[in-house]
């Protein structure tokens, strides 16, 4: 399955998990990557910059109204939901100041639900790593209902908090459980074939 987009959800322990993943992603990845890391307003820009330094792909804080580009990693701004829209034959990032979902904002569920609409019938790679609660589970369910979705969850062994990945796994939505050190390798294998 060659995905059209990669969507990643993370929370507690996520910044360090995302560092490990971003550092090992192949420069040959030529699809957009969108990430929701639960963070308050004002922290995402510097976090994205720190990932950009160690990644072979461009990593940035997502901006309202920008077009999704291949080979770029977009991190949802803090304190606001991020969704993907279809506009003028482009995939566009929109921010949405609607209520929290699962007690969090940005919520992976909100992003994933928008992906399930915009990428209907297409291939989506979903990745859920360490975090408290169950954000991401409903979203993966939506994507699996509307798209061809392969879902990677982080193993209990390496999760700082085995909440979000566990919820996806226990809902029967995880296709493979992977230790953190091997998640980027798994993504590279699926997207670029090694």
N, C-alpha and C positions, 0 to 999 in steps of 0.2 A: 504494500500500500504506500503510494507516494502522497504524503499529505499536502494540502493546500495552505494550511496554517498550523502553527503550534500554539497551544494555550496552556499556560502554567499557573497553578495556584499555590501560594505558600503563605505561612503566617509565622507563629513563634518558631524561632530557629531558622526561618527562611532566608534572612540576609546571608548567613554563612553558607547555607545550602545552595543558594543562587550563585554565590561566588564560585563554588566548586563546579557547578554546571556550566556557567558562562565561560569559565576559563578553558573548558575542554570542548566547547562546541566547534564544529568544523567551519572553516571559512567558505566551504562549498555549499553551505545551507542557503538556498535561494528562495526561501518563502518567509513571510513575516512571522515573528514570534511575539506574542502578547502575554504579559505577566501581570497578575494581581498579587502584590505583596501587601499585607495589611500594614499600613503605615499612616501616621497622622500627616496633616498638611505641613509642607515645608521641609520634609526630610528626603523626598524621593529624588530631587535633582542631584544632590551630592552623592546619594547612593548609586544612582545610574552612572554618574561620572566615574565612580570608583570601579564599577563593573566594566565600563568602557575601556579603562586602562588595561585590564587583564584579558579582555575578550578579543577574538579575531573578527567578530561581527561588531557593527555599531550598536551601542546600547544607549538609550536615551529615555528621559521622562516623556511620556506621551503628551501631545498638545491637542487641545480642542480644534477640530476641523482639519487636522492634517491627514494626508493620504497615507494608507498603509503601503510600505515598500518592502520588497523582497530583501532578505538578508539583514533586516534591521530588527532589533529587540526593543519593544516598547513596554515601559513599566507604567502602570496606572498611577496618575497623580494621587497624593494622599488626601484622604477625607472626602473623596467624591467618586461616584461610580464611573467606570469607563465602559462604553459599548462600541460596537462596530455597526456602521450603517452603510447601505448601498446608496451612493449619490453620483449621478452623472457617470454611470459605468465605472465608478471607483469605489474602493472600500475606504471609508473615512472614519476616523476616530471621533467619537462624541463623548462629552462628559455630561453627567446627569446628576443633579443634586436632589435625587429622590431619597426616601427614607432608607435607613440601614436594612440590610438583609442578614439574618443570622447574627444580628448584633454588630455587624461590621460594615464599613464603608471606606474604601471600595470593597465590593464583594465579588469573588470569583463567579458565584452563581449568576450575578447580573450580566457579567461579560460573557460567560459561557452560553447563557440563554440567547443573547443577541447573536452569537456565532451560530447557534443551532438554526436560526432563521436565515441569516445572510449566507451561510455556507450549506444550505439545505441540499442534500443529495451528494455533497462533495466529501472529500477526505479530510478528517481532522485528527490531529494527534493531541491528546489531552494528557497533562502531567500534573499530578497532585503530590506535593511533598509536605514535610513537617508542618504542623500547626494544630492549635486547639480547635475544638468544635467540629462542625460538619460542612463548612463552606466548601462549595465545589461539587458536592454529591448531587444535588438537584440539577445543577448545570450540566454535569456529565450525563445524567439521565436524559435531559433534553437533547444534548448533542447526539447521544446514541439513538434516540428516537427519530431524529431528522437527517442525520448524516452517517457516513461510514466512519466510525470513530474507533481509534485504538487508544486505550488508556493505560498509562504507566503510573503506578503508585510507589512511593518510597516505602521500603521495608520497615517493619517495627524495629529491627536491630539498629538502624542508623537514624531513625527519626528522633529529633529532640523531644517532640511531643507527637505521639502516634494517635492523633485525633482525626484530622482531615483525611489522611490516607486510609486510616482504618475504616472510617465511615463509608468511603467509596468502595473499599474492598468488601466490607460486610454487606453492602447493597448489591454485591455481585456484578459491579461495573468495572472492576480492574481486570485488564487483560494480562498484566504481568506486574509482579512486585519485584523491585530492584533496589539494591543497596545504593546509597547516595553516590558513592565513588564511581558507580557504573551507569548512572542515569544518562549522562552526556553521551557515553559510548552507545547506549541503546538508541538515543535520539539520532546520533550520527548514522548508525546502521540503518535505521528506518528511512531517513531522509536522503542520505547520499550513498547508502549501500555499503558502508564499512563500519 
